[in-house]
Amino acid sequence: MDPRRARVLPVPAEAQADARMFMLGGDTLRAVKVIVDATGYDLRQARDIVYALVYDIEVPRGS
């Protein structure tokens, strides 16, 4: 896991907010699913993104 890789993976703002909410609630799997569904990224990329969101690493906003 390397949340820093998420700095180059654009994610829609709404998906970022939803994933962050699930992560803060302890539901990592649901957070990863939100990112995969919104972006089509693979599981490793989605996992990096959800941890980046929790650790306040900037994730670019995309459409």
Backbone torsions as a table, in degrees:
resi	resn	phi	psi	omega
1	MET	NA	131.1	176.9
2	ASP	-144.0	92.1	-177.9
3	PRO	-58.6	-21.4	179.9
4	ARG	-64.7	-25.1	177.9
5	ARG	-64.1	-21.6	-177.2
6	ALA	-70.6	-13.0	-177.8
7	ARG	-65.1	-13.0	-179.6
8	VAL	-115.2	11.1	-177.5
9	LEU	-113.7	101.7	-179.2
10	PRO	-66.4	139.2	-179.3
11	VAL	-138.5	133.5	177.4
12	PRO	-55.3	143.6	-176.8
13	ALA	-57.0	-41.0	-178.9
14	GLU	-64.0	-40.7	178.2
15	ALA	-66.3	-37.8	177.0
16	GLN	-61.1	-46.0	-179.0
17	ALA	-63.6	-44.0	179.9
18	ASP	-64.3	-45.0	-179.2
19	ALA	-63.9	-41.4	178.5
20	ARG	-61.2	-42.3	179.9
21	MET	-60.9	-45.8	179.7
22	PHE	-65.1	-40.5	179.3
23	MET	-63.1	-43.9	-179.8
24	LEU	-66.2	-25.6	176.0
25	GLY	-86.1	-0.7	177.2
26	GLY	88.6	9.1	-177.3
27	ASP	-103.7	75.4	-176.5
28	THR	-61.8	-42.4	-178.0
29	LEU	-61.8	-41.9	179.5
30	ARG	-67.8	-36.6	177.4
31	ALA	-62.6	-44.3	178.6
32	VAL	-63.4	-41.0	179.3
33	LYS	-61.5	-40.6	178.2
34	VAL	-58.4	-45.2	-178.5
35	ILE	-68.1	-44.0	179.3
36	VAL	-61.3	-45.6	-179.2
37	ASP	-63.9	-37.0	-176.4
38	ALA	-79.3	-26.6	-171.5
39	THR	-121.0	-26.3	-174.2
40	GLY	81.7	6.5	177.9
41	TYR	-66.3	159.0	177.0
42	ASP	-76.1	173.0	-174.4
43	LEU	-63.4	-37.7	179.5
44	ARG	-63.6	-45.2	179.2
45	GLN	-63.7	-43.2	-180.0
46	ALA	-63.5	-40.5	178.1
47	ARG	-63.1	-43.4	177.8
48	ASP	-59.8	-39.8	-179.3
49	ILE	-65.7	-47.6	-176.4
50	VAL	-64.8	-35.6	176.8
51	TYR	-72.2	-34.3	175.4
52	ALA	-61.5	-40.8	179.5
53	LEU	-62.3	-40.8	-179.5
54	VAL	-69.5	-38.2	-178.0
55	TYR	-87.8	11.5	178.3
56	ASP	57.6	36.9	171.5
57	ILE	-89.3	130.0	-174.7
58	GLU	-64.7	126.9	176.1
59	VAL	-112.8	125.3	-178.5
60	PRO	-62.8	145.5	177.8
61	ARG	-88.5	133.5	179.5
62	GLY	-132.3	179.0	-178.9
63	SER	-103.4	NA	NA
